[in-house]
Amino acid sequence: MKIKKKKITIIGGSGFVGTILSRRLLTSNILFEIIDIKPSEEFPNHFKLGDVRDIQSLRKTISGEVVINLAAVHRDDITEKSEYYETNVGGACCVSQVCEEKGIEKIIFTSSVAVYGFSRPQTDESGKINPFNDYGKSKFQAEQQYRDWQKKGNNKLIIIRPTVIFGEGNRGNVYQLFKQIVSRKFVMVGTGENIKSLAYVENIVAFLQLCIKLDLKNELYNYIDKPNLKIYELLKIVYNIMGYDLKSLIKIPYSLAVSIGYLMDFIYNITGLRSPISKIRIKKFVSNTEFISSKNIVNDFVPPYTLTEGLKRTLNHEFILKKKG
């Protein structure tokens, strides 16, 4: 008797993490479909047009036995704050309702460590929920929506709170940091003793694949690649990979940097001209974002790449090979 393979529905699958996850599922011979508002350039034959905010489009497109929701508004410079709630919370309502209607009993939701806000060092899954922005607030509200769904019937829910994800093709904060370093425009704010938790994209998608296999009722995991690095340690690794002398690093005090951030915010409020420098971004840069997991599944998980290997692969793809080319 032939056993039917489970199909995985990846909502938001045309994006950065979704594309890497799709590659992994394809390599593993796992059936999957991508539902997104933008086409998947790499997997057009797996793509279905759908909007996480539009329940009718989800009713038409979702056909998997396991749903992974990666769709989110996550940039920290969104002017219309309602966008966070329409996509992150409204999307969770639509996904959970369609799963209930179709009898789909497993959802994997990628939330964020942003729900903890400016947290204590080594915050685990029991950490205080204290988001400082609408992204973190909306992610936690989405979690609550999925928890309400999980309580019904035999539903299974896994929530993953990744730290900052980086990797080849991403254009988030870590890429912008690397770009500034490579262009020799980076200026160090503060002492660099603050710790930043990171997650390499190939490792987080490997963990997502593990979660597909797990038969658990209701679980919550922080995901972090070890070791947690101080900013200065991270810079040392990056400078070494790029062949730069760390002695050339320019440093400015935090008090001066945050004053510049206030000035840039003031100019934006008056003129509407946005700057990459802002008060909140400077505060985020110098803050400790050191997370851990208290769960054995996370701590026993062996990622495909070390954190240093992930940094090397990203820098090589984004900057070193392009220079040679």
Backbone as numpy.savetxt, mean C-alpha at the origin, in Angstrom:
# Nx Ny Nz CAx CAy CAz Cx Cy Cz
-12.25 -37.55 -11.00 -13.11 -36.34 -11.00 -12.22 -35.09 -11.00
-12.47 -34.18 -11.93 -11.69 -32.97 -12.03 -12.17 -31.94 -11.01
-11.21 -31.42 -10.22 -11.55 -30.43 -9.20 -11.53 -29.04 -9.84
-12.60 -28.30 -9.65 -12.69 -26.95 -10.20 -11.75 -26.01 -9.46
-10.97 -25.24 -10.23 -10.07 -24.27 -9.63 -10.85 -23.04 -9.19
-10.44 -22.48 -8.06 -11.06 -21.23 -7.61 -10.57 -20.07 -8.47
-11.50 -19.19 -8.76 -11.12 -17.96 -9.47 -11.00 -16.82 -8.46
-9.99 -15.99 -8.65 -9.74 -14.85 -7.77 -10.17 -13.57 -8.48
-11.00 -12.78 -7.84 -11.38 -11.47 -8.36 -10.50 -10.41 -7.71
-9.79 -9.64 -8.54 -8.93 -8.57 -8.02 -9.54 -7.24 -8.39
-10.15 -6.59 -7.42 -10.74 -5.27 -7.66 -9.63 -4.23 -7.49
-9.47 -3.37 -8.48 -8.33 -2.47 -8.49 -7.08 -3.16 -9.02
-7.28 -4.19 -9.82 -6.17 -5.03 -10.26 -5.32 -4.45 -11.37
-5.72 -3.31 -11.95 -4.90 -2.71 -13.01 -3.78 -1.85 -12.44
-3.81 -1.61 -11.14 -2.83 -0.74 -10.51 -1.51 -1.44 -10.23
-0.69 -0.76 -9.47 0.66 -1.21 -9.16 0.69 -2.58 -8.49
0.06 -2.69 -7.33 0.07 -3.96 -6.60 -0.72 -5.02 -7.36
-1.85 -4.63 -7.93 -2.70 -5.59 -8.64 -2.00 -6.22 -9.83
-1.21 -5.45 -10.55 -0.50 -5.99 -11.71 0.56 -7.00 -11.28
1.29 -6.69 -10.22 2.32 -7.62 -9.72 1.65 -8.89 -9.18
0.52 -8.72 -8.49 -0.21 -9.88 -7.99 -0.71 -10.74 -9.14
-1.22 -10.11 -10.19 -1.72 -10.84 -11.35 -0.60 -11.66 -12.00
0.58 -11.10 -12.09 1.73 -11.85 -12.64 1.98 -13.10 -11.81
1.92 -12.94 -10.50 2.20 -14.07 -9.62 1.14 -15.15 -9.75
-0.12 -14.74 -9.84 -1.20 -15.72 -9.98 -1.10 -16.44 -11.31
-0.75 -15.71 -12.36 -0.60 -16.33 -13.68 0.52 -17.37 -13.65
1.64 -17.02 -13.05 2.77 -17.95 -12.93 2.39 -19.19 -12.13
1.51 -19.00 -11.14 1.07 -20.11 -10.29 -0.11 -20.86 -10.86
-0.53 -20.48 -12.08 -1.65 -21.15 -12.76 -2.95 -21.03 -11.96
-3.16 -19.85 -11.37 -4.38 -19.57 -10.61 -5.28 -18.68 -11.46
-6.54 -19.04 -11.59 -7.49 -18.26 -12.37 -7.76 -16.92 -11.68
-7.83 -15.86 -12.49 -8.12 -14.56 -11.89 -8.78 -13.65 -12.91
-9.48 -12.65 -12.38 -10.07 -11.59 -13.20 -9.73 -10.26 -12.55
-9.60 -9.24 -13.38 -9.27 -7.89 -12.91 -10.48 -7.00 -13.16
-10.93 -6.31 -12.10 -12.02 -5.35 -12.24 -11.47 -3.98 -11.85
-11.57 -3.03 -12.77 -10.97 -1.72 -12.52 -11.65 -0.69 -13.40
-11.45 0.60 -13.06 -12.00 1.68 -13.88 -11.05 2.02 -15.03
-9.82 1.50 -14.97 -8.89 1.69 -16.08 -8.42 0.33 -16.58
-8.20 0.20 -17.89 -7.81 -1.09 -18.44 -6.48 -1.59 -17.89
-6.33 -2.89 -17.85 -5.06 -3.50 -17.48 -4.19 -3.60 -18.73
-3.09 -2.86 -18.76 -2.22 -2.87 -19.93 -1.57 -4.24 -20.11
-1.25 -4.90 -19.00 -0.52 -6.16 -19.07 -1.44 -7.38 -19.22
-2.66 -7.28 -18.71 -3.58 -8.42 -18.73 -4.94 -8.04 -19.31
-4.99 -7.60 -20.56 -6.27 -7.16 -21.15 -7.30 -8.29 -21.25
-6.84 -9.52 -21.40 -7.77 -10.65 -21.52 -8.41 -11.04 -20.18
-7.86 -10.53 -19.09 -8.42 -10.80 -17.76 -9.24 -9.62 -17.24
-9.29 -8.54 -18.01 -9.86 -7.29 -17.53 -11.36 -7.18 -17.77
-12.05 -6.63 -16.77 -13.46 -6.25 -16.89 -13.61 -4.82 -16.36
-14.33 -4.00 -17.09 -14.54 -2.62 -16.65 -15.56 -2.59 -15.52
-15.15 -2.04 -14.39 -16.05 -1.95 -13.24 -15.54 -0.91 -12.27
-16.45 -0.35 -11.51 -16.12 0.71 -10.56 -16.55 0.26 -9.17
-15.61 0.27 -8.24 -15.91 -0.20 -6.89 -17.01 0.62 -6.23
-17.23 1.82 -6.72 -18.26 2.70 -6.17 -19.64 2.44 -6.79
-19.67 1.64 -7.87 -20.90 1.40 -8.63 -21.34 -0.06 -8.44
-22.32 -0.27 -7.61 -22.71 -1.63 -7.26 -23.23 -2.40 -8.47
-23.86 -1.73 -9.41 -24.37 -2.43 -10.60 -23.22 -2.99 -11.44
-22.16 -2.22 -11.56 -21.03 -2.71 -12.34 -20.36 -3.90 -11.66
-20.35 -3.91 -10.33 -19.78 -5.04 -9.60 -20.68 -6.27 -9.74
-21.99 -6.06 -9.73 -22.91 -7.19 -9.92 -22.68 -7.86 -11.27
-22.36 -7.06 -12.29 -22.15 -7.59 -13.63 -20.80 -8.28 -13.79
-19.80 -7.86 -13.02 -18.43 -8.29 -13.32 -17.85 -9.33 -12.36
-18.18 -9.27 -11.08 -17.56 -10.19 -10.12 -18.04 -11.61 -10.36
-17.09 -12.53 -10.60 -17.46 -13.93 -10.81 -16.52 -14.89 -10.09
-15.66 -14.37 -9.23 -14.71 -15.21 -8.51 -15.27 -15.77 -7.22
-14.53 -16.73 -6.66 -14.91 -17.30 -5.35 -14.23 -16.58 -4.20
-13.12 -15.88 -4.49 -12.42 -15.07 -3.50 -12.25 -13.67 -4.09
-12.59 -12.64 -3.30 -12.47 -11.26 -3.76 -11.34 -10.58 -2.99
-10.41 -10.00 -3.74 -9.34 -9.18 -3.14 -9.61 -7.74 -3.54
-9.82 -6.88 -2.56 -10.10 -5.48 -2.86 -8.85 -4.64 -2.62
-8.23 -4.20 -3.75 -7.06 -3.32 -3.70 -7.43 -1.88 -4.04
-8.66 -1.66 -4.50 -9.06 -0.33 -4.98 -9.07 0.65 -3.82
-8.47 1.82 -4.04 -8.43 2.83 -2.97 -8.01 4.18 -3.53
-8.45 5.23 -2.87 -7.88 6.55 -3.04 -6.89 6.71 -1.89
-5.61 6.91 -2.22 -4.61 6.88 -1.15 -3.65 8.06 -1.15
-3.63 8.87 -2.20 -2.71 10.03 -2.19 -3.09 10.97 -1.06
-2.07 11.66 -0.51 -2.33 12.53 0.64 -2.57 13.99 0.24
-2.73 14.25 -1.07 -2.96 15.63 -1.52 -4.28 15.78 -2.27
-5.23 14.88 -1.98 -6.54 14.97 -2.62 -7.30 16.16 -2.06
-7.78 17.03 -2.94 -8.49 18.24 -2.48 -9.89 17.90 -1.97
-10.62 17.09 -2.73 -11.97 16.70 -2.33 -11.90 15.50 -1.37
-12.01 15.76 -0.10 -11.86 14.70 0.91 -12.93 13.63 0.78
-14.06 13.99 0.17 -15.14 13.01 0.01 -14.72 11.84 -0.86
-13.69 12.04 -1.70 -13.22 10.96 -2.59 -12.71 9.77 -1.79
-12.08 10.03 -0.66 -11.59 8.93 0.18 -12.75 8.05 0.64
-13.83 8.69 1.06 -14.95 7.95 1.63 -15.81 7.29 0.54
-15.94 7.97 -0.60 -16.73 7.39 -1.70 -16.09 6.10 -2.21
-14.76 6.10 -2.35 -14.06 4.92 -2.88 -13.75 3.91 -1.79
-13.15 4.34 -0.70 -12.68 3.40 0.31 -13.83 2.82 1.14
-14.74 3.68 1.58 -15.86 3.20 2.42 -17.04 2.77 1.54
-17.42 3.63 0.61 -18.52 3.27 -0.29 -18.19 2.02 -1.09
-16.93 1.90 -1.50 -16.50 0.70 -2.22 -16.63 -0.54 -1.38
-16.28 -0.44 -0.09 -16.42 -1.59 0.81 -17.88 -1.99 0.96
-18.77 -1.01 1.02 -20.21 -1.32 1.11 -20.68 -2.07 -0.13
-20.26 -1.58 -1.30 -20.69 -2.23 -2.55 -20.13 -3.63 -2.68
-18.83 -3.80 -2.38 -18.20 -5.11 -2.51 -18.84 -6.12 -1.56
-19.03 -5.72 -0.31 -19.59 -6.66 0.66 -21.03 -7.03 0.32
-21.80 -6.06 -0.19 -23.19 -6.37 -0.56 -23.25 -7.34 -1.74
-22.40 -7.12 -2.75 -22.41 -8.01 -3.92 -21.92 -9.40 -3.52
-20.93 -9.48 -2.64 -20.46 -10.78 -2.17 -21.58 -11.52 -1.43
-22.36 -10.77 -0.65 -23.48 -11.38 0.07 -24.53 -11.89 -0.92
-24.83 -11.11 -1.93 -25.82 -11.50 -2.93 -25.39 -12.72 -3.74
-24.11 -12.80 -4.04 -23.60 -13.89 -4.88 -23.12 -15.10 -4.09
-23.20 -15.02 -2.76 -22.76 -16.14 -1.94 -21.25 -16.32 -1.91
-20.51 -15.25 -2.15 -19.04 -15.29 -2.07 -18.64 -15.15 -0.61
-17.89 -16.11 -0.11 -17.67 -16.20 1.33 -16.27 -15.80 1.79
-15.45 -15.26 0.89 -14.11 -14.83 1.33 -13.72 -13.52 0.68
-13.32 -12.57 1.52 -12.81 -11.28 1.07 -11.45 -11.05 1.71
-10.51 -10.59 0.90 -9.21 -10.12 1.41 -9.15 -8.63 1.12
-8.97 -7.84 2.15 -8.99 -6.38 2.01 -7.65 -5.79 2.42
-7.05 -5.00 1.52 -5.81 -4.32 1.87 -6.16 -2.96 2.46
-5.98 -2.87 3.76 -6.17 -1.62 4.47 -4.82 -0.90 4.52
-4.45 -0.34 5.66 -3.19 0.40 5.75 -2.82 0.64 7.21
-1.52 0.74 7.47 -1.08 1.12 8.81 -1.44 2.58 9.11
-1.94 3.30 8.09 -2.39 4.69 8.32 -3.51 4.76 9.35
-4.19 3.64 9.62 -5.26 3.65 10.62 -4.71 3.92 12.02
-3.41 3.66 12.22 -2.80 3.89 13.53 -2.35 5.34 13.73
-2.24 6.11 12.63 -1.78 7.49 12.73 -0.34 7.57 13.15
0.01 8.64 13.87 1.36 8.79 14.41 1.46 7.88 15.64
1.89 6.67 15.43 1.78 5.63 16.46 3.07 5.45 17.24
2.97 4.69 18.31 4.15 4.35 19.10 5.06 3.39 18.33
6.35 3.40 18.62 7.25 2.43 17.98 6.79 1.00 18.26
6.97 0.13 17.25 6.64 -1.29 17.34 5.14 -1.51 17.60
4.33 -0.76 16.89 2.88 -0.94 16.99 2.48 -2.22 16.25
1.75 -3.10 16.95 1.27 -4.33 16.31 -0.22 -4.21 16.02
-0.87 -5.32 15.74 -2.28 -5.29 15.34 -3.21 -4.81 16.45
-2.74 -4.80 17.68 -3.56 -4.32 18.80 -3.39 -2.82 19.04
-2.61 -2.15 18.17 -2.33 -0.73 18.36 -3.58 0.13 18.33
-3.49 1.27 18.99 -4.61 2.21 19.06 -4.93 2.77 17.67
-6.21 2.80 17.34 -6.66 3.38 16.08 -6.76 4.89 16.26
-5.88 5.61 15.54 -5.82 7.06 15.73 -5.36 7.76 14.44
-6.09 7.59 13.34 -5.65 8.16 12.07 -5.65 9.69 12.12
-4.67 10.29 11.44 -4.57 11.75 11.44 -5.08 12.36 10.14
-5.42 11.52 9.16 -5.91 12.07 7.89 -7.12 11.27 7.40
-7.74 11.78 6.34 -8.96 11.15 5.83 -8.69 9.80 5.19
-7.50 9.61 4.67 -7.15 8.30 4.12 -7.21 7.24 5.21
-6.53 7.48 6.33 -6.54 6.52 7.43 -7.93 6.33 8.01
-8.67 7.42 8.15 -10.03 7.33 8.70 -10.93 6.49 7.79
-10.83 6.73 6.49 -11.70 6.01 5.56 -11.32 4.54 5.46
-10.03 4.23 5.58 -9.60 2.83 5.55 -10.16 2.07 6.75
-10.15 2.69 7.91 -10.67 2.00 9.10 -12.19 1.83 9.00
-12.87 2.83 8.47 -14.32 2.70 8.28 -14.63 1.57 7.30
-13.79 1.42 6.28 -13.97 0.32 5.33 -13.77 -1.02 6.03
-12.77 -1.10 6.89 -12.55 -2.33 7.68 -13.81 -2.70 8.46
-14.42 -1.70 9.08 -15.62 -1.94 9.88 -16.76 -2.47 9.02
-16.86 -1.95 7.81 -17.90 -2.43 6.89 -17.70 -3.91 6.57
-16.46 -4.29 6.33 -16.17 -5.70 6.03 -16.37 -6.59 7.26
-16.09 -6.06 8.42 -16.31 -6.85 9.65 -17.80 -7.13 9.84
-18.63 -6.15 9.51 -20.08 -6.37 9.60 -20.50 -7.49 8.64
-19.92 -7.48 7.43 -20.22 -8.54 6.46 -19.76 -9.90 6.96
-18.58 -9.94 7.58 -17.99 -11.21 8.00 -18.85 -11.93 9.05
-19.57 -11.17 9.85 -20.36 -11.76 10.93 -21.56 -12.57 10.41
-21.83 -12.45 9.13 -23.00 -13.15 8.55 -22.58 -14.49 7.98
-23.28 -15.54 8.33 -23.06 -16.86 7.74 -21.67 -17.41 7.97
-21.10 -17.99 6.92 -19.77 -18.60 7.00 -18.69 -17.72 6.36
-18.94 -16.44 6.32 -18.03 -15.53 5.64 -16.66 -15.50 6.31
-15.62 -15.38 5.45 -14.23 -15.33 5.92 -13.60 -14.02 5.46
-12.90 -13.37 6.37 -12.32 -12.06 6.10 -10.87 -12.01 6.56
-10.00 -11.56 5.68 -8.61 -11.27 6.05 -8.34 -9.81 5.70
-7.97 -9.05 6.71 -7.59 -7.65 6.52 -6.08 -7.55 6.67
-5.44 -6.95 5.68 -3.99 -6.75 5.73 -3.72 -5.25 5.80
-2.92 -4.86 6.78 -2.51 -3.47 6.91 -1.02 -3.36 6.53
-0.73 -3.12 5.25 0.67 -2.99 4.87 1.22 -1.64 5.29
2.52 -1.61 5.52 3.20 -0.33 5.65 3.46 0.21 4.25
4.29 1.23 4.12 4.54 1.86 2.82 5.10 0.84 1.83
4.43 0.69 0.69 4.84 -0.29 -0.32 5.66 0.42 -1.40
6.76 -0.22 -1.79 7.59 0.32 -2.86 7.94 -0.80 -3.84
8.49 -0.42 -4.98 8.90 -1.42 -5.96 8.94 -0.86 -7.36
9.31 -1.69 -8.31 9.44 -1.27 -9.69 8.10 -0.82 -10.25
8.07 0.39 -10.78 6.86 0.90 -11.39 6.01 1.77 -10.48
6.28 1.76 -9.19 5.51 2.58 -8.26 5.99 4.03 -8.31
5.08 4.95 -8.10 5.44 6.37 -8.13 5.03 7.05 -6.83
5.09 6.32 -5.73 4.72 6.85 -4.43 5.87 7.58 -3.74
5.74 7.72 -2.43 6.70 8.51 -1.66 8.11 7.94 -1.68
8.23 6.60 -1.67 9.57 6.00 -1.67 10.27 6.29 -3.00
9.53 6.18 -4.09 10.10 6.50 -5.40 10.54 7.97 -5.45
9.70 8.85 -4.91 10.05 10.27 -4.93 11.31 10.53 -4.11
11.47 9.81 -3.00 12.70 9.91 -2.20 13.90 9.48 -3.04
13.79 8.32 -3.69 14.88 7.82 -4.52 15.21 8.80 -5.65
14.16 9.35 -6.26 14.35 10.28 -7.37 15.12 11.52 -6.93
14.80 12.02 -5.74 15.51 13.18 -5.21 16.97 12.85 -4.94
17.22 11.64 -4.41 18.59 11.24 -4.13 19.39 11.12 -5.42
18.81 10.45 -6.42 19.50 10.22 -7.69 19.78 11.55 -8.41
18.85 12.49 -8.31 19.04 13.80 -8.95 19.90 14.73 -8.11
20.34 14.22 -6.97 21.19 14.96 -6.02 20.49 16.21 -5.47
19.17 16.13 -5.35 18.39 17.24 -4.79 17.90 16.95 -3.38
18.22 15.76 -2.86 17.67 15.37 -1.56 18.35 16.14 -0.44
17.53 16.63 0.48 18.02 17.31 1.68 17.48 16.56 2.89
18.37 16.19 3.79 17.99 15.42 4.98 17.36 16.34 6.02
16.16 15.99 6.47 15.48 16.75 7.52 15.66 16.01 8.84
16.20 16.71 9.84 16.40 16.09 11.15 17.64 15.22 11.20
17.67 14.33 12.19 18.87 13.52 12.45 18.89 12.21 11.68
17.73 11.77 11.21 17.67 10.49 10.52 17.57 9.30 11.44
17.34 9.54 12.71 17.24 8.45 13.69 15.84 7.84 13.74
14.87 8.50 13.10 13.51 7.95 13.09 13.44 6.73 12.19
12.59 5.78 12.57 12.50 4.49 11.88 11.34 4.50 10.90
11.57 3.89 9.73 10.54 3.76 8.70 10.36 2.29 8.33
9.16 1.77 8.51 8.84 0.41 8.06 8.50 0.45 6.57
8.97 -0.55 5.83 8.74 -0.63 4.40 8.26 -2.02 4.00
7.66 -2.11 2.83 7.24 -3.40 2.29 7.52 -3.40 0.79
8.30 -4.37 0.34 8.60 -4.52 -1.09 7.43 -5.21 -1.77
7.04 -4.71 -2.93 5.80 -5.15 -3.57 5.78 -6.65 -3.87
6.90 -7.22 -4.29 6.93 -8.66 -4.59 6.66 -9.49 -3.34
7.06 -8.96 -2.19 6.83 -9.67 -0.93 5.38 -9.56 -0.47
4.79 -8.39 -0.62 3.41 -8.23 -0.18 2.47 -9.05 -1.06
2.76 -9.17 -2.37 1.87 -9.98 -3.21 2.06 -11.47 -2.92
3.26 -11.87 -2.52 3.47 -13.26 -2.10 2.67 -13.55 -0.84
2.59 -12.57 0.05 1.79 -12.74 1.27 0.30 -12.76 0.93
-0.12 -11.95 -0.01 -1.52 -11.98 -0.46 -1.87 -13.36 -1.02
-0.96 -13.94 -1.79 -1.21 -15.27 -2.32 -1.34 -16.30 -1.20
-0.52 -16.16 -0.18 -0.64 -17.05 0.98 -2.01 -16.89 1.63
-2.49 -15.65 1.73 -3.79 -15.40 2.36 -4.94 -16.01 1.56
-4.78 -16.13 0.25 -5.80 -16.79 -0.57 -5.98 -18.23 -0.10
-4.88 -18.88 0.27 -4.92 -20.29 0.66 -5.43 -20.48 2.09
-5.25 -19.48 2.95 -5.60 -19.63 4.36 -7.10 -19.79 4.55
-7.49 -20.77 5.33 -8.91 -21.01 5.61 -9.21 -20.53 7.03
-9.30 -19.20 7.17 -9.48 -18.59 8.48 -10.74 -17.74 8.48
-11.38 -17.68 9.63 -12.67 -17.01 9.75 -12.54 -15.49 9.72
-11.62 -14.96 10.51 -11.53 -13.51 10.66 -10.14 -13.15 11.17
-9.29 -12.59 10.30 -7.93 -12.31 10.70 -7.50 -10.91 10.27
-6.56 -10.36 11.03 -5.99 -9.05 10.77 -4.48 -9.16 10.86
-3.78 -8.68 9.82 -2.33 -8.75 9.81 -1.71 -7.41 9.42
-0.72 -6.96 10.20 0.19 -5.93 9.71 1.18 -6.63 8.79
1.58 -5.94 7.70 2.64 -6.52 6.88 3.80 -5.53 6.78
5.00 -6.01 7.18 6.22 -5.22 7.18 7.37 -6.12 6.76
8.25 -5.60 5.93 9.49 -6.32 5.64 10.54 -5.93 6.67
11.20 -6.93 7.20 12.24 -6.70 8.20 13.60 -6.60 7.54
14.55 -5.87 8.16 14.40 -5.17 9.43 13.81 -3.77 9.24
13.22 -3.24 10.30 12.83 -1.84 10.28 14.10 -0.99 10.27
14.18 -0.04 9.36 15.39 0.75 9.19 15.21 2.18 9.67
16.25 2.72 10.29 16.28 4.15 10.52 16.47 4.83 9.16
15.97 6.06 9.05 16.12 6.80 7.80 17.59 6.85 7.38
18.46 7.08 8.34 19.88 7.18 8.02 20.40 5.84 7.49
19.94 4.74 8.05 20.34 3.41 7.57 19.82 3.16 6.16
18.58 3.58 5.90 18.01 3.44 4.57 18.81 4.24 3.55
19.14 5.47 3.90 19.93 6.31 3.01 21.29 5.69 2.73
21.89 5.11 3.76 23.21 4.48 3.61 23.16 3.36 2.57
22.08 2.54 2.62 21.92 1.45 1.67 21.73 2.01 0.26
20.86 3.01 0.13 20.57 3.58 -1.19 21.81 4.25 -1.78
22.51 5.04 -0.97 23.72 5.70 -1.45 24.77 4.68 -1.88
24.87 3.59 -1.14 25.84 2.54 -1.47 25.49 1.87 -2.81
24.19 1.57 -3.00 23.75 0.95 -4.25 24.02 1.87 -5.44
23.78 3.16 -5.24 23.96 4.13 -6.33 25.42 4.55 -6.50
26.28 4.16 -5.56 27.69 4.53 -5.65 27.97 5.97 -5.24
27.10 6.51 -4.38 27.27 7.89 -3.92 27.99 7.92 -2.58
28.63 9.06 -2.29 29.31 9.26 -1.01 28.31 9.88 -0.04
28.04 9.19 1.05 27.06 9.68 2.03 27.51 10.99 2.68
28.81 11.29 2.62 29.31 12.53 3.21 28.78 13.76 2.47
28.28 13.54 1.25 27.76 14.66 0.46 26.33 15.03 0.86
25.75 14.27 1.77 24.36 14.50 2.18 24.20 15.84 2.88
23.26 16.65 2.40 22.96 17.95 3.02 21.88 17.75 4.07
22.06 18.36 5.23 21.10 18.22 6.32 20.60 19.59 6.76
19.30 19.65 7.12 18.74 20.88 7.72 17.94 20.50 8.95
17.85 21.38 9.95 17.09 21.09 11.17 15.60 20.93 10.87
14.95 20.15 11.70 13.51 19.93 11.53 12.74 21.24 11.65
13.13 22.11 12.60 12.39 23.36 12.82 12.38 24.23 11.57
13.51 24.26 10.84 13.57 25.04 9.60 12.70 24.40 8.53
12.77 23.08 8.42 12.00 22.37 7.39 10.50 22.55 7.59
10.04 22.44 8.84 8.60 22.54 9.07 8.13 23.98 8.85
9.00 24.95 9.08 8.65 26.35 8.79 8.46 26.54 7.29
9.33 25.91 6.50 9.19 25.96 5.04 7.88 25.28 4.62
7.55 24.17 5.29 6.31 23.46 5.01 5.09 24.34 5.25
5.09 25.07 6.37 3.99 26.00 6.66 3.88 27.07 5.57
5.06 27.56 5.13 5.07 28.60 4.09 4.49 28.06 2.79
4.88 26.84 2.40 4.36 26.24 1.16 2.85 26.00 1.25
2.37 25.61 2.43 0.92 25.43 2.62 0.19 26.76 2.47
0.80 27.83 3.01 0.20 29.16 2.92 0.12 29.61 1.46
1.20 29.38 0.72 1.22 29.77 -0.70 0.17 28.98 -1.48
0.02 27.71 -1.15 -0.99 26.89 -1.83 -2.40 27.40 -1.55
-2.66 27.74 -0.29 -4.00 28.24 0.09 -4.34 29.55 -0.61
-3.31 30.35 -0.88 -3.53 31.65 -1.52 -3.62 31.53 -3.04
-2.71 30.75 -3.61 -2.57 30.72 -5.07 -3.12 29.45 -5.73
-3.25 28.37 -4.94 -3.66 27.09 -5.52 -2.51 26.33 -6.16
-1.29 26.89 -6.09 -0.11 26.22 -6.65 0.43 25.21 -5.65
0.43 23.95 -6.05 0.83 22.87 -5.15 2.33 22.65 -5.20
2.91 22.40 -4.03 4.34 22.12 -3.91 4.53 20.71 -3.35
5.62 20.04 -3.74 5.90 18.72 -3.14 6.26 18.82 -1.66
6.52 20.03 -1.21 6.84 20.26 0.21 5.59 20.75 0.92
5.25 20.12 2.03 4.12 20.56 2.85 4.40 20.20 4.30
3.66 20.84 5.18 3.85 20.60 6.61 3.63 19.13 6.95
2.55 18.54 6.44 2.23 17.16 6.81 3.26 16.19 6.25
3.78 16.45 5.05 4.77 15.55 4.48 6.08 15.60 5.25
6.45 16.78 5.71 7.67 16.89 6.51 7.48 16.18 7.85
6.32 16.36 8.47 6.05 15.68 9.74 6.03 14.17 9.56
5.48 13.71 8.45 5.46 12.27 8.18 6.88 11.75 7.98
7.73 12.53 7.31 9.10 12.09 7.03 9.90 11.90 8.32
9.73 12.81 9.27 10.55 12.73 10.50 9.90 11.89 11.59
8.67 11.45 11.35 7.99 10.65 12.37 8.50 9.21 12.36
8.34 8.50 13.48 8.61 7.08 13.54 7.40 6.32 13.00
7.63 5.48 12.02 6.56 4.59 11.55 7.10 3.17 11.63
7.25 2.73 12.85 7.83 1.42 13.12 6.72 0.46 13.51
6.43 -0.49 12.63 5.35 -1.45 12.87 5.90 -2.86 12.95
5.18 -3.69 13.69 5.50 -5.11 13.77 4.20 -5.89 13.68
4.31 -7.19 13.59 3.13 -8.06 13.66 3.29 -9.00 14.84
2.19 -9.24 15.53 2.19 -10.20 16.64 1.70 -11.57 16.18
1.45 -11.72 14.87 0.86 -12.95 14.35 1.94 -13.90 13.82
1.83 -15.17 14.21 2.82 -16.17 13.79 2.88 -16.33 12.28
1.71 -16.25 11.62 1.68 -16.44 10.17 2.57 -15.41 9.47
2.52 -14.17 9.95 3.34 -13.11 9.35 4.82 -13.33 9.70
5.09 -13.62 10.96 6.48 -13.76 11.39 7.15 -15.02 10.84
6.36 -16.04 10.54 6.92 -17.27 9.96 7.01 -17.21 8.44
6.36 -16.22 7.85 6.37 -16.07 6.39 7.77 -15.70 5.90
8.25 -16.41 4.89 9.56 -16.13 4.32 9.35 -15.41 2.99
9.64 -14.11 2.93 9.41 -13.36 1.70 10.39 -13.76 0.61
10.01 -13.62 -0.65 10.90 -13.99 -1.75 12.20 -13.20 -1.78
12.15 -11.95 -1.28 13.31 -11.07 -1.34 13.57 -10.42 0.02
14.84 -10.19 0.32 15.17 -9.38 1.49 14.84 -7.93 1.18
14.77 -7.11 2.21 14.48 -5.70 2.00 15.57 -5.05 1.16
16.83 -5.37 1.43 17.93 -4.80 0.65 17.86 -5.24 -0.80
17.49 -6.50 -1.05 17.32 -6.97 -2.43 16.21 -6.21 -3.13
15.12 -5.94 -2.42 14.02 -5.18 -2.99 14.45 -3.77 -3.36
15.25 -3.15 -2.49 15.76 -1.81 -2.76 16.67 -1.83 -3.99
17.55 -2.84 -4.08 18.46 -2.96 -5.23 17.68 -3.15 -6.52
16.68 -4.05 -6.50 15.89 -4.32 -7.71 15.15 -3.06 -8.17
14.61 -2.30 -7.21 13.86 -1.09 -7.55 14.78 -0.02 -8.13
15.89 0.24 -7.46 16.84 1.26 -7.93 17.43 0.87 -9.28
17.71 -0.41 -9.45 18.26 -0.88 -10.72 17.28 -0.65 -11.87
16.01 -1.01 -11.63 14.98 -0.88 -12.66 14.68 0.57 -12.98
14.56 1.40 -11.94 14.09 2.76 -12.13 15.19 3.74 -12.53
16.42 3.49 -12.12 17.45 4.50 -12.32 18.75 3.98 -12.95
19.28 2.89 -12.45 20.60 2.43 -12.90 20.56 1.98 -14.36
19.61 1.11 -14.72 19.52 0.62 -16.09 19.15 1.75 -17.05
18.33 2.69 -16.62 17.92 3.81 -17.48 19.11 4.72 -17.76
20.01 4.87 -16.76 21.22 5.65 -16.97 22.11 5.00 -18.01
22.24 3.66 -17.89 23.10 2.92 -18.83 22.52 2.94 -20.24
21.16 2.92 -20.28 20.51 2.91 -21.59 20.63 4.25 -22.30
